[in-house]
Amino acid sequence: MRDAAPWGMPSATWHLTHGLDDFLTRADGFLRSRPALHTVPLTVTETLRTRGPHVYGDGIPEFGVLERDGTVRAAFFRTPPHWLNLTSLTAEEAGTLAARLAALGRPLPGVSADRDTAGAFVEAWRRHTGATAVLRQRQRLYRLGTLNVPRPLPPGGPRTAVESDRELLVHWHEEFAEAVGAGTVRDAEEWADARIAHGGITLWVTPDGAPVAMAGTTPQVAGQTRVAPVYTPPHHRGRGYAGAATAEVSRAALAAGAREVVLFTDLANPTSNGLYQRIGYRPVADFAVYDFTPRAG
């Protein structure tokens, strides 16, 4: 099925699939062309490829690629029961996709995308389904410029989390998900196992060896690494642990060859936004996450 295009414009086609390999055959080059902006689909599809299709839930992942005259223009993925994640779309493209998904009768719990794309899709989804949308979170994507390690560093130092830290990581992951209000999109135990396996969590520990904060990184894909999550339990906050841990994982990512190191913040949290900018992160784009409520009946 080909989607309609305005008179005189090249026709565009949304290719929908449940096959990860099929999706990457079409979309991989496009996603890698802008690794910072596409950090989420790059890292999620790499996790699906290496850890299996049910990492993010029991539903079957869904993918889509928009092609215009043989050139990939945009892409989406969804790991049910979680939000639809979109790369940048025009309002017309968002409307075409909303119409296609609505016609297929696929319910959506929400959408996550850059601010303008998310807003356009929300409006189109409302037109086609009658659903209402509530803004869950405003985010900002940052990219590391020149790393500025905070001084003085707090007492203690970094160490990589190992298997004996698994219970702590599971507990902190659950606390982090609750604190940011974004819900747990991945089983905490599976997440901890994956991060331990690739050395993806750094703990800041006090001189007596007690862990007081963590900062994680995703595996490097397309030359980019994303810092996530960064968490300090409430009773340890305000002492510089998060900044020290974030600076350390940022340094390590650069040392491992990452060309771009990125992270997302919640714009409702001025403390974290200020911290990351002091370390050397610079704004790239604003994103938004919306929850959908279906029309009654």
VOBA-1610 file (N, C-alpha, C; in pm, whole numbers, padded with zeros to 5 digits, always signed):
BEGIN
Met+00084-00119+00000Met+00000+00000+00000Met+00088+00124+00000Arg+00062+00217-00097Arg+00139+00340-00105Arg+00057+00454-00049Asp+00123+00537+00032Asp+00054+00651+00090Asp+00046+00764-00013Ala-00064+00837-00008Ala-00085+00945-00104Ala+00014+01057-00084Ala+00050+01125-00194Ala+00139+01241-00188Ala+00074+01355-00264Pro+00105+01480-00227Pro+00048+01594-00298Pro+00084+01589-00446Trp-00004+01649-00530Trp+00018+01652-00674Trp+00154+01715-00705Gly+00232+01645-00788Gly+00361+01699-00828Gly+00474+01664-00732Met+00441+01604-00617Met+00544+01566-00520Met+00578+01419-00540Pro+00703+01376-00514Pro+00736+01235-00522Pro+00651+01157-00422Ser+00606+01040-00462Ser+00523+00959-00374Ser+00604+00906-00258Ala+00536+00883-00145Ala+00602+00834-00025Ala+00533+00707+00021Thr+00610+00617+00080Thr+00558+00488+00124Thr+00604+00459+00266Trp+00510+00425+00352Trp+00544+00372+00484Trp+00552+00220+00474His+00670+00165+00503His+00688+00020+00507His+00680-00024+00653Leu+00581-00102+00688Leu+00562-00149+00825Leu+00603-00295+00835Thr+00667-00330+00946Thr+00716-00466+00963Thr+00731-00500+01111His+00729-00629+01141His+00766-00678+01274His+00908-00733+01275Gly+00973-00733+01159Gly+01105-00793+01148Gly+01216-00692+01170Leu+01298-00717+01270Leu+01409-00626+01299Leu+01508-00621+01183Asp+01541-00736+01127Asp+01636-00738+01016Asp+01582-00661+00897Asp+01454-00679+00867Asp+01391-00607+00758Asp+01398-00457+00782Phe+01368-00417+00904Phe+01373-00274+00939Phe+01514-00218+00922Leu+01613-00288+00975Leu+01750-00236+00968Leu+01804-00237+00826Thr+01761-00332+00744Thr+01804-00331+00604Thr+01765-00201+00537Arg+01647-00151+00569Arg+01601-00026+00510Arg+01652+00097+00585Ala+01654+00091+00719Ala+01670+00213+00799Ala+01807+00234+00861Asp+01893+00133+00861Asp+02018+00144+00936Asp+02103+00262+00891Gly+02119+00279+00760Gly+02201+00390+00711Gly+02143+00524+00749Phe+02011+00536+00741Phe+01944+00660+00781Phe+01966+00688+00929Leu+01948+00589+01014Leu+01966+00610+01158Leu+02110+00650+01190Arg+02205+00588+01124Arg+02345+00617+01149Arg+02389+00752+01093Ser+02310+00810+01004Ser+02347+00938+00944Ser+02338+01053+01044Arg+02257+01037+01149Arg+02243+01140+01253Arg+02242+01070+01389Pro+02357+01019+01431Pro+02360+00931+01548Pro+02315+00997+01679Ala+02339+01126+01696Ala+02296+01190+01821Ala+02143+01198+01826Leu+02082+01251+01722Leu+01936+01263+01720Leu+01867+01128+01719His+01934+01026+01665His+01874+00893+01655His+01928+00798+01761Thr+01979+00851+01870Thr+02040+00767+01973Thr+01944+00661+02027Val+01818+00695+02045Val+01725+00597+02103Val+01697+00482+02007Pro+01654+00507+01882Pro+01634+00391+01794Pro+01761+00312+01769Leu+01877+00377+01764Leu+02001+00304+01745Leu+02029+00210+01861Thr+02015+00259+01982Thr+02048+00175+02097Thr+01941+00070+02125Val+01814+00105+02102Val+01708+00006+02125Val+01718-00107+02025Thr+01739-00077+01897Thr+01749-00184+01799Thr+01874-00268+01821Glu+01982-00207+01869Glu+02102-00286+01901Glu+02074-00379+02019Thr+02000-00330+02117Thr+01964-00416+02231Thr+01874-00530+02186Leu+01777-00502+02101Leu+01691-00607+02049Leu+01772-00710+01970Arg+01869-00663+01894Arg+01952-00753+01814Arg+02038-00844+01901Thr+02093-00789+02008Thr+02188-00865+02089Thr+02123-00938+02207Arg+02008-00887+02257Arg+01948-00945+02377Arg+01817-01018+02349Gly+01761-01000+02230Gly+01639-01072+02196Gly+01518-00982+02189Pro+01408-01032+02126Pro+01291-00948+02098Pro+01204-00914+02217His+01221-00983+02330His+01130-00960+02442His+01196-00884+02558Val+01306-00816+02528Val+01378-00741+02631Val+01290-00635+02695Tyr+01208-00568+02613Tyr+01130-00455+02661Tyr+00985-00492+02694Gly+00949-00619+02688Gly+00813-00660+02719Gly+00775-00782+02638Asp+00653-00829+02658Asp+00610-00952+02592Asp+00550-00928+02454Gly+00525-00802+02419Gly+00467-00773+02289Gly+00569-00789+02177Ile+00519-00800+02055Ile+00606-00812+01937Ile+00645-00672+01891Pro+00774-00642+01880Pro+00816-00507+01837Pro+00761-00473+01698Glu+00734-00345+01678Glu+00681-00294+01552Glu+00775-00187+01499Phe+00793-00185+01367Phe+00884-00092+01304Phe+00821-00033+01179Gly+00869+00083+01140Gly+00822+00145+01017Gly+00929+00233+00957Val+00932+00239+00823Val+01027+00323+00750Val+00951+00400+00644Leu+00972+00529+00638Leu+00912+00613+00535Leu+01015+00636+00425Glu+00979+00594+00303Glu+01068+00613+00189Glu+01000+00703+00087Arg+01078+00793+00030Arg+01031+00880-00077Arg+01130+00870-00192Asp+01085+00816-00305Asp+01171+00794-00422Asp+01298+00718-00387Gly+01283+00613-00307Gly+01395+00527-00274Gly+01485+00578-00165Thr+01455+00695-00109Thr+01537+00752-00002Thr+01460+00746+00130Val+01523+00696+00233Val+01458+00690+00364Val+01446+00830+00422Arg+01325+00864+00459Arg+01296+00997+00512Arg+01278+00996+00663Ala+01227+00886+00719Ala+01197+00880+00861Ala+01177+00735+00902Ala+01169+00713+01033Ala+01149+00578+01084Ala+01081+00585+01219Phe+01022+00471+01258Phe+00967+00461+01393Phe+00988+00320+01445Phe+00979+00306+01575Phe+00974+00174+01636Phe+00880+00181+01756Arg+00833+00065+01796Arg+00755+00054+01918Arg+00777-00084+01976Thr+00805-00089+02106Thr+00817-00215+02178Thr+00700-00223+02275Pro+00588-00285+02230Pro+00468-00290+02315Pro+00500-00348+02452Pro+00444-00290+02559Pro+00332-00195+02560Pro+00374-00048+02567His+00493-00016+02522His+00548+00118+02543His+00512+00213+02429Trp+00560+00337+02442Trp+00523+00444+02350Trp+00578+00422+02210Leu+00512+00484+02115Leu+00563+00494+01979Leu+00678+00593+01979Asn+00791+00554+01920Asn+00908+00643+01913Asn+00933+00680+01768Leu+00935+00812+01740Leu+00944+00861+01604Leu+01072+00941+01582Thr+01131+00927+01463Thr+01230+01025+01420Thr+01154+01147+01366Ser+01226+01249+01326Ser+01164+01375+01287Ser+01070+01357+01167Leu+00949+01414+01179Leu+00848+01411+01073Leu+00792+01550+01051Thr+00750+01577+00928Thr+00671+01697+00903Thr+00529+01671+00952Ala+00450+01777+00959Ala+00311+01760+01000Ala+00236+01669+00901Glu+00265+01684+00773Glu+00200+01599+00672Glu+00238+01453+00692Glu+00366+01427+00715Glu+00412+01289+00734Glu+00354+01228+00861Ala+00347+01310+00967Ala+00287+01262+01092Ala+00140+01227+01069Gly+00070+01309+00991Gly-00070+01282+00962Gly-00090+01154+00883Thr-00002+01131+00786Thr-00011+01009+00706Thr+00012+00886+00791Leu+00111+00891+00879Leu+00139+00777+00966Leu+00024+00753+01064Ala-00028+00859+01123Ala-00140+00844+01216Ala-00259+00778+01147Ala-00286+00823+01025Ala-00398+00764+00951Ala-00374+00616+00923Arg-00252+00582+00887Arg-00218+00441+00857Arg-00233+00354+00981Leu-00179+00397+01094Leu-00187+00317+01216Leu-00330+00310+01268Ala-00403+00420+01259Ala-00543+00419+01304Ala-00625+00323+01220Ala-00599+00319+01088Ala-00674+00229+01001Ala-00645+00083+01033Leu-00527+00056+01084Leu-00491-00081+01122Leu-00548-00119+01258Gly-00603-00020+01330Gly-00662-00047+01460Gly-00561-00076+01569Arg-00441-00021+01555Arg-00337-00047+01655Arg-00345+00058+01766Pro-00378+00017+01887Pro-00385+00114+01996Pro-00245+00162+02035Leu-00235+00287+02073Leu-00108+00344+02114Leu-00123+00404+02254Pro-00030+00374+02346Pro-00036+00436+02478Pro+00020+00576+02480Gly+00097+00613+02376Gly+00157+00745+02375Gly+00262+00755+02266Val+00331+00869+02264Val+00432+00894+02162Val+00549+00968+02224Ser+00669+00939+02173Ser+00791+01007+02214Ser+00867+01047+02089Ala+00901+01176+02080Ala+00969+01228+01960Ala+01021+01366+01991Asp+01093+01425+01893Asp+01130+01565+01910Asp+01003+01647+01926Arg+01014+01762+01987Arg+00897+01839+02031Arg+00798+01866+01918Asp+00846+01911+01801Asp+00754+01945+01692Asp+00688+01820+01634Thr+00765+01714+01619Thr+00709+01589+01565Thr+00605+01532+01661Ala+00637+01531+01789Ala+00542+01479+01887Ala+00412+01559+01883Gly+00423+01691+01878Gly+00303+01774+01874Gly+00220+01749+01749Ala+00287+01732+01633Ala+00215+01705+01509Ala+00146+01570+01512Phe+00212+01470+01568Phe+00150+01338+01573Phe+00033+01336+01671Val+00048+01403+01784Val-00061+01411+01881Val-00187+01467+01816Glu-00172+01576+01741Glu-00288+01637+01676Glu-00347+01543+01571Ala-00261+01478+01493Ala-00311+01387+01390Ala-00379+01265+01453Trp-00324+01213+01560Trp-00384+01097+01626Trp-00521+01134+01685Arg-00531+01255+01737Arg-00660+01300+01789Arg-00764+01306+01677Arg-00724+01360+01561Arg-00818+01370+01448Arg-00867+01234+01402His-00777+01138+01399His-00812+01008+01342His-00873+00911+01442Thr-00851+00930+01571Thr-00900+00833+01670Thr-00987+00895+01779Gly-00982+01027+01793Gly-01056+01090+01901Gly-00985+01082+02035Ala-00865+01026+02038Ala-00791+01014+02164Ala-00746+01151+02214Thr-00736+01163+02344Thr-00679+01284+02405Thr-00536+01254+02449Ala-00457+01359+02461Ala-00316+01342+02496Ala-00282+01430+02616Val-00196+01378+02702Val-00146+01452+02817Val+00006+01450+02812Leu+00067+01567+02825Leu+00213+01575+02825Leu+00268+01507+02950Arg+00349+01404+02929Arg+00411+01334+03041Arg+00543+01399+03082Gln+00624+01434+02982Gln+00757+01486+03015Gln+00813+01566+02899Arg+00878+01677+02932Arg+00957+01754+02835Arg+01104+01721+02859Gln+01174+01686+02753Gln+01312+01644+02765Gln+01403+01731+02679Arg+01528+01733+02713Arg+01629+01799+02629Arg+01743+01702+02602Leu+01778+01690+02476Leu+01893+01609+02437Leu+02017+01697+02437Tyr+02121+01650+02507Tyr+02248+01720+02514Tyr+02358+01634+02450Arg+02459+01702+02395Arg+02577+01634+02341Arg+02700+01693+02407Leu+02795+01609+02442Leu+02915+01655+02511Leu+03004+01735+02417Gly+03043+01855+02463Gly+03142+01934+02393Gly+03278+01904+02453Thr+03335+02001+02523Thr+03462+01980+02593Thr+03434+01937+02736Leu+03482+01820+02773Leu+03456+01767+02906Leu+03522+01854+03013Asn+03445+01891+03112Asn+03493+01972+03224Asn+03466+01895+03353Val+03566+01825+03401Val+03549+01745+03523Val+03529+01838+03642Pro+03422+01819+03718Pro+03396+01909+03831Pro+03504+01899+03938Arg+03544+02014+03989Arg+03645+02020+04095Arg+03592+02102+04211Pro+03622+02062+04333Pro+03693+01938+04368Pro+03601+01818+04358Leu+03660+01703+04331Leu+03581+01580+04329Leu+03545+01540+04472Pro+03431+01475+04489Pro+03395+01429+04623Pro+03488+01317+04668Pro+03493+01289+04797Pro+03579+01179+04845Pro+03540+01047+04779Gly+03637+00963+04759Gly+03612+00833+04700Gly+03654+00830+04554Gly+03592+00742+04477Gly+03628+00731+04337Gly+03536+00635+04264Pro+03558+00617+04133Pro+03471+00532+04052Pro+03518+00387+04051Arg+03422+00298+04032Arg+03454+00159+03999Arg+03339+00102+03916Thr+03371+00008+03832Thr+03272-00054+03746Thr+03189-00154+03826Ala+03058-00151+03808Ala+02970-00244+03877Ala+02994-00386+03828Val+02990-00481+03922Val+03013-00623+03890Val+02895-00705+03941Glu+02905-00835+03927Glu+02793-00923+03958Glu+02747-00909+04103Ser+02840-00885+04195Ser+02802-00871+04335Ser+02720-00744+04361Asp+02716-00652+04265Asp+02637-00530+04277Asp+02497-00545+04218Arg+02464-00662+04168Arg+02340-00681+04092Arg+02217-00639+04171Glu+02205-00683+04294Glu+02087-00650+04374Glu+02074-00499+04394Leu+02186-00432+04416Leu+02185-00287+04433Leu+02140-00219+04304Leu+02191-00265+04190Leu+02154-00205+04062Leu+02005-00221+04034Val+01952-00339+04062Val+01809-00362+04041Val+01728-00264+04126His+01766-00250+04251His+01695-00161+04343His+01705-00016+04296Trp+01822+00029+04259Trp+01839+00167+04215Trp+01769+00192+04081His+01768+00094+03994His+01697+00111+03866His+01549+00133+03890Glu+01491+00058+03981Glu+01349+00074+04012Glu+01322+00209+04077Glu+01410+00251+04168Glu+01395+00382+04231Glu+01407+00495+04128Phe+01502+00480+04036Phe+01521+00582+03932Phe+01396+00593+03845Ala+01342+00480+03799Ala+01223+00482+03714Ala+01106+00549+03785Glu+01091+00522+03913Glu+00982+00584+03989Glu+01007+00733+04005Ala+01132+00772+04027Ala+01163+00913+04051Ala+01140+00998+03927Val+01174+00946+03808Val+01161+01027+03687Val+01019+01020+03630Gly+00938+00927+03682Gly+00798+00920+03639Gly+00779+00872+03498Ala+00877+00805+03441Ala+00866+00759+03303Ala+00825+00613+03293Gly+00809+00548+03408Gly+00774+00406+03403Gly+00896+00322+03371Thr+00888+00195+03402Thr+00997+00102+03373Thr+00973+00039+03237Val+01056+00073+03139Val+01037+00019+03005Val+01118-00109+02985Arg+01189-00151+03087Arg+01271-00272+03076Arg+01279-00338+03213Asp+01271-00469+03216Asp+01279-00540+03342Asp+01411-00506+03412Ala+01401-00471+03541Ala+01519-00423+03613Ala+01628-00530+03623Glu+01589-00654+03641Glu+01690-00759+03653Glu+01760-00785+03519Glu+01683-00788+03411Glu+01743-00807+03279Glu+01834-00689+03246Trp+01789-00568+03280Trp+01870-00448+03257Trp+02003-00458+03332Ala+01996-00496+03459Ala+02118-00507+03540Ala+02214-00610+03481Asp+02160-00723+03439Asp+02246-00827+03381Asp+02316-00777+03255Ala+02241-00705+03171Ala+02299-00655+03046Ala+02407-00552+03073Arg+02381-00463+03167Arg+02480-00358+03196Arg+02606-00416+03261Ile+02589-00512+03350Ile+02706-00575+03412Ile+02788-00647+03306Ala+02719-00711+03211Ala+02788-00789+03108Ala+02880-00703+03022His+02841-00579+02993His+02928-00496+02909His+02997-00383+02987Gly+02993-00390+03119Gly+03061-00289+03200Gly+02997-00153+03187Gly+02863-00151+03176Gly+02792-00028+03146Gly+02740+00051+03263Ile+02784+00020+03385Ile+02747+00101+03502Ile+02873+00131+03582Thr+02890+00259+03612Thr+02998+00302+03701Thr+02938+00349+03831Leu+02989+00299+03940Leu+02948+00341+04074Leu+03049+00439+04129Trp+02999+00543+04196Trp+03090+00627+04275Trp+03085+00572+04417Val+03202+00538+04470Val+03208+00477+04603Val+03289+00565+04697Thr+03249+00567+04823Thr+03318+00645+04924Thr+03452+00578+04959Pro+03539+00646+05033Pro+03668+00585+05067Pro+03656+00450+05137Asp+03544+00425+05207Asp+03528+00295+05271Asp+03461+00192+05180Gly+03439+00229+05052Gly+03388+00134+04954Gly+03238+00130+04937Ala+03165+00218+05003Ala+03018+00217+04994Ala+02972+00288+04867Pro+02890+00224+04782Pro+02836+00291+04663Pro+02737+00400+04703Val+02751+00518+04641Val+02662+00631+04674Val+02593+00691+04552Ala+02632+00649+04432Ala+02569+00700+04309Ala+02608+00608+04195Met+02531+00617+04086Met+02566+00540+03966Met+02544+00625+03842Ala+02622+00596+03740Ala+02602+00653+03607Ala+02625+00542+03507Gly+02534+00530+03412Gly+02543+00422+03314Gly+02568+00475+03175Thr+02609+00387+03086Thr+02622+00419+02944Thr+02569+00304+02862Thr+02510+00338+02746Thr+02468+00235+02652Thr+02589+00189+02572Pro+02584+00069+02515Pro+02693+00028+02426Pro+02706+00124+02309Gln+02827+00142+02263Gln+02851+00234+02152Gln+02792+00179+02022Val+02713+00260+01954Val+02655+00226+01825Val+02669+00347+01734Ala+02716+00325+01613Ala+02732+00433+01515Ala+02815+00548+01570Gly+02911+00517+01655Gly+03000+00619+01708Gly+02943+00701+01821Gln+02820+00667+01868Gln+02760+00742+01978Gln+02735+00652+02098Thr+02749+00712+02215Thr+02717+00646+02341Thr+02626+00740+02420Arg+02522+00684+02480Arg+02431+00767+02561Arg+02452+00738+02708Val+02463+00845+02786Val+02473+00834+02931Val+02333+00815+02986Ala+02311+00703+03055Ala+02180+00673+03113Ala+02188+00540+03186Pro+02132+00534+03307Pro+02078+00644+03384Pro+02185+00703+03476Val+02153+00820+03533Val+02235+00878+03639Val+02146+00886+03762Tyr+02190+00827+03873Tyr+02103+00822+03990Tyr+02185+00828+04119Thr+02137+00913+04210Thr+02190+00920+04346Thr+02073+00906+04442Pro+02077+00812+04535Pro+01969+00802+04633Pro+01952+00933+04709Pro+01830+00966+04748Pro+01802+01097+04810Pro+01895+01133+04925His+01930+01037+05010His+02009+01070+05129His+02156+01094+05097His+02197+01074+04969His+02336+01102+04930His+02347+01222+04837Arg+02238+01290+04810Arg+02240+01397+04712Arg+02302+01525+04768Gly+02344+01612+04676Gly+02400+01740+04716Gly+02546+01736+04752Arg+02615+01626+04721Arg+02756+01612+04758Arg+02848+01596+04638Gly+02792+01609+04518Gly+02874+01603+04398Gly+02896+01465+04341Tyr+02830+01363+04395Tyr+02853+01226+04349Tyr+02805+01206+04205Ala+02686+01257+04171Ala+02632+01238+04037Ala+02719+01304+03932Gly+02764+01426+03960Gly+02850+01496+03864Gly+02981+01422+03843Ala+03038+01371+03951Ala+03165+01299+03940Ala+03148+01171+03859Ala+03039+01097+03887Ala+03015+00973+03815Ala+02986+00999+03667Thr+02908+01104+03638Thr+02877+01137+03499Thr+03003+01178+03423Ala+03087+01259+03485Ala+03212+01298+03420Ala+03300+01177+03392Glu+03302+01082+03484Glu+03385+00963+03466Glu+03336+00877+03350Val+03204+00851+03341Val+03156+00768+03230Val+03168+00842+03098Ser+03157+00974+03100Ser+03176+01053+02978Ser+03320+01042+02931Arg+03414+01055+03024Arg+03556+01040+02990Arg+03584+00901+02934Ala+03528+00799+02999Ala+03552+00661+02954Ala+03493+00637+02816Ala+03377+00695+02787Ala+03317+00678+02654Ala+03405+00740+02546Leu+03459+00858+02573Leu+03550+00920+02478Leu+03676+00836+02460Ala+03728+00784+02570Ala+03849+00702+02564Ala+03825+00573+02485Ala+03700+00525+02487Ala+03666+00403+02413Ala+03639+00430+02266Gly+03648+00557+02225Gly+03635+00589+02084Gly+03505+00651+02040Ala+03417+00682+02134Ala+03289+00744+02096Ala+03314+00882+02036Arg+03252+00908+01922Arg+03264+01040+01860Arg+03161+01137+01919Glu+03050+01082+01967Glu+02946+01164+02028Glu+02900+01096+02156Val+02894+01174+02264Val+02841+01127+02392Val+02721+01215+02424Val+02606+01153+02443Val+02482+01229+02457Val+02408+01185+02583Leu+02311+01266+02622Leu+02223+01229+02733Leu+02094+01311+02723Phe+01989+01259+02785Phe+01861+01328+02796Phe+01842+01378+02938Thr+01777+01493+02951Thr+01738+01542+03083Thr+01588+01571+03084Asp+01533+01573+03203Asp+01396+01619+03223Asp+01402+01770+03241Leu+01335+01844+03155Leu+01343+01990+03162Leu+01278+02045+03288Ala+01200+01963+03358Ala+01141+02007+03484Ala+01242+02003+03599Asn+01362+01952+03573Asn+01464+01940+03677Asn+01580+02035+03645Pro+01576+02158+03695Pro+01683+02254+03663Pro+01818+02214+03721Thr+01817+02137+03830Thr+01944+02096+03892Thr+02026+02010+03798Ser+01963+01906+03740Ser+02038+01817+03651Ser+02077+01889+03522Asn+01990+01975+03469Asn+02024+02048+03348Asn+02145+02139+03370Gly+02148+02205+03484Gly+02262+02290+03516Gly+02389+02209+03535Leu+02378+02095+03602Leu+02494+02010+03628Leu+02558+01965+03497Tyr+02478+01913+03405Tyr+02534+01859+03282Tyr+02596+01968+03196Gln+02539+02086+03198Gln+02600+02195+03122Gln+02735+02236+03182Arg+02746+02232+03314Arg+02875+02263+03376Arg+02981+02160+03340Ile+02940+02035+03320Ile+03034+01931+03283Ile+03080+01946+03139Gly+02997+02013+03056Gly+03037+02034+02918Gly+02935+01991+02814Tyr+02814+01953+02858Tyr+02710+01911+02764Tyr+02637+02033+02709Arg+02606+02027+02580Arg+02541+02139+02512Arg+02411+02094+02447Pro+02305+02178+02451Pro+02175+02137+02397Pro+02180+02104+02248Val+02105+02000+02211Val+02090+01960+02071Val+01947+01982+02023Ala+01850+01930+02098Ala+01709+01940+02058Ala+01621+01909+02178Asp+01498+01959+02172Asp+01399+01931+02276Asp+01304+01820+02229Phe+01267+01735+02323Phe+01179+01622+02295Phe+01059+01628+02388Ala+00957+01551+02355Ala+00837+01545+02439Ala+00781+01404+02438Val+00724+01366+02552Val+00657+01237+02567Val+00513+01264+02607Tyr+00419+01206+02532Tyr+00276+01222+02559Tyr+00213+01087+02588Asp+00115+01087+02679Asp+00031+00970+02703Asp-00103+00991+02632Phe-00156+00885+02571Phe-00286+00892+02504Phe-00393+00826+02590Thr-00512+00886+02590Thr-00631+00826+02650Thr-00732+00805+02539Pro-00770+00680+02509Pro-00864+00656+02398Pro-00997+00724+02422Arg-01065+00756+02313Arg-01199+00812+02321Arg-01292+00711+02386Ala-01375+00757+02478Ala-01467+00668+02547Ala-01558+00597+02446Gly-01573+00466+02464Gly-01661+00391+02378Gly-01600+00352+02247
//
